[in-house]
Amino acid sequence: MSKSSAESALGRHPPPFRPGSDQYCIFIELVKLLYHASFRFGIPWISEQAWDTACNNIDETERLEFLGDGAIGDAVGDIVVKLHPEGTPHGYTQIKQLLTCNAFFAQLMYKLGIAKDETTKEVADAFEAIIGLFKKERGSQGVEDWAWENFGPLAEAAWEIYDEIKYVVALCLEA
């Protein structure tokens, strides 16, 4: 998709980070990556029976949001650490936060055409419920495998951008 698609998406679901901060810059670059023609991301497959259960019971949907939030946070946290074992807790926190914030989940759903005019929170809740459903069907290992396939490339890109920012800052401080 074009650059304007990323800009439009950022207008709908802006980064929740301070403009100019490392996380803000990384978030912007990752959203641009989402809209690159070669980038692929997929929602996990969930059975029709599971969809019916979740869609017809608001209490169950909220439980699934809770379950999905924890599952994706754990999986992304593991990915972030395994991809950069020499990283710092600060770096781990920054990368995990931006990959698991509501605005990023909304960006993913918007890119996939699942979200239209809903609020960032509504879209993120739906994403978390989908992950919760997937965990109920496939377990933690299923979520981890899916997360590696879909969030692994995003985490790699985030680390590359993070390292570039830190390198440039270090050069500026030396000057």
C-alpha positions in Angstrom: 0.0 0.0 0.0 1.0 3.6 -0.4 2.6 5.9 2.1 -0.8 7.6 2.4 -2.3 4.4 3.7 0.2 4.4 6.6 -0.5 8.1 7.2 -4.2 7.5 7.2 -3.8 4.6 9.6 -1.7 6.7 11.9 -4.3 9.4 11.9 -7.0 6.9 13.0 -4.9 5.1 15.6 -1.9 7.4 16.6 1.0 6.2 18.7 0.4 6.6 22.4 4.0 7.8 22.9 5.5 11.2 23.3 6.3 12.7 19.9 10.0 12.5 19.2 10.6 9.7 21.8 12.3 6.5 20.7 9.1 4.6 21.0 7.2 7.1 18.9 9.8 6.9 16.2 9.9 3.1 16.2 6.1 2.9 16.2 5.9 5.2 13.1 8.5 3.1 11.3 6.7 -0.2 12.1 3.4 1.2 10.8 5.2 2.1 7.6 6.5 -1.5 7.5 2.9 -2.8 7.9 1.9 -1.0 4.7 4.9 -2.2 2.7 3.7 -4.4 -0.1 5.9 -7.3 1.0 4.8 -7.3 4.6 2.5 -10.2 5.7 0.5 -10.5 8.9 -2.3 -12.9 9.6 -4.9 -13.4 12.3 -4.9 -16.9 13.8 -7.4 -19.4 12.5 -10.3 -20.0 14.9 -13.1 -22.5 14.5 -16.6 -21.3 13.7 -17.9 -22.8 17.0 -15.4 -20.7 19.0 -16.5 -17.6 17.1 -20.1 -18.3 17.8 -19.4 -18.7 21.5 -17.5 -15.4 21.7 -19.8 -13.4 19.6 -22.9 -14.2 21.5 -21.7 -13.7 25.1 -20.3 -10.4 26.2 -18.9 -11.8 29.5 -17.0 -14.5 27.6 -15.7 -11.9 25.2 -14.3 -9.9 28.1 -12.7 -13.0 29.6 -11.1 -13.7 26.2 -9.8 -10.1 26.0 -8.1 -10.7 29.4 -6.7 -14.1 28.3 -5.6 -12.8 25.0 -3.9 -9.7 26.5 -1.8 -11.9 28.8 -1.0 -14.5 26.1 0.2 -12.0 23.5 2.1 -10.1 26.1 3.9 -13.2 27.2 4.6 -14.4 23.7 5.9 -11.0 22.5 8.0 -10.6 25.6 9.7 -14.0 24.9 10.3 -13.0 21.3 11.8 -9.7 22.2 14.3 -11.3 24.7 15.2 -14.2 22.4 15.9 -12.0 19.4 18.2 -9.7 21.5 19.5 -11.7 24.4 22.1 -9.0 25.1 19.5 -6.3 25.4 18.7 -4.2 28.4 15.5 -4.3 30.5 14.8 -0.8 29.3 15.1 -1.9 25.6 12.9 -5.0 26.3 10.2 -2.9 27.9 10.2 -0.3 25.1 10.0 -2.9 22.3 7.4 -5.0 24.1 5.3 -2.0 25.0 5.1 -0.7 21.5 4.3 -4.1 19.9 1.5 -4.8 22.5 -0.1 -1.4 22.9 -3.7 -0.9 21.9 -2.7 1.5 19.1 -0.5 -1.1 17.5 -3.1 -3.9 17.8 -5.5 -1.4 16.1 -3.0 -0.8 13.4 -2.8 -4.5 12.7 -6.5 -4.9 12.5 -6.9 -1.8 10.3 -4.3 -3.1 7.9 -6.1 -6.5 7.7 -9.3 -4.7 6.9 -11.0 -6.0 10.1 -11.3 -2.5 11.7 -13.0 0.4 10.1 -14.3 3.3 12.2 -14.1 1.7 15.7 -12.1 3.3 18.4 -8.5 2.2 19.1 -9.7 0.5 22.4 -12.6 -1.3 20.7 -10.3 -2.7 18.0 -7.5 -3.7 20.4 -10.1 -5.4 22.6 -11.3 -7.4 19.5 -7.7 -8.4 18.7 -7.1 -9.5 22.3 -10.3 -11.5 22.2 -9.2 -13.3 19.0 -5.9 -14.2 20.6 -7.8 -15.4 23.7 -10.0 -17.6 21.5 -6.9 -18.9 19.8 -5.3 -19.7 23.1 -8.4 -21.6 24.3 -8.3 -23.7 21.1 -4.5 -24.1 20.6 -3.0 -23.4 24.0 0.0 -21.4 24.9 2.3 -23.1 22.4 -0.1 -22.3 19.6 0.0 -18.7 20.5 3.8 -18.7 20.8 4.1 -20.4 17.4 1.7 -17.9 15.8 3.4 -15.0 17.5 6.8 -16.0 16.2 5.5 -16.1 12.7 3.6 -12.8 12.9 5.3 -10.7 15.5 8.8 -12.1 15.1 9.5 -10.0 12.0 8.0 -6.9 13.7 10.2 -7.4 16.8 13.3 -7.9 14.6 12.5 -4.6 12.7 11.8 -2.8 16.0 15.2 -3.9 17.4 16.9 -2.7 14.2 15.3 0.7 14.5 16.0 0.8 18.2 19.7 0.0 17.7 19.9 2.6 14.9 18.4 5.3 17.2 20.8 4.4 20.0 23.8 4.4 17.6 22.9 7.9 16.2 22.4 9.3 19.7 25.7 7.9 20.8 27.4 9.5 17.8 25.8 12.8 18.6 26.9 12.7 22.2 30.5 12.0 21.0 30.5 15.1 18.7 
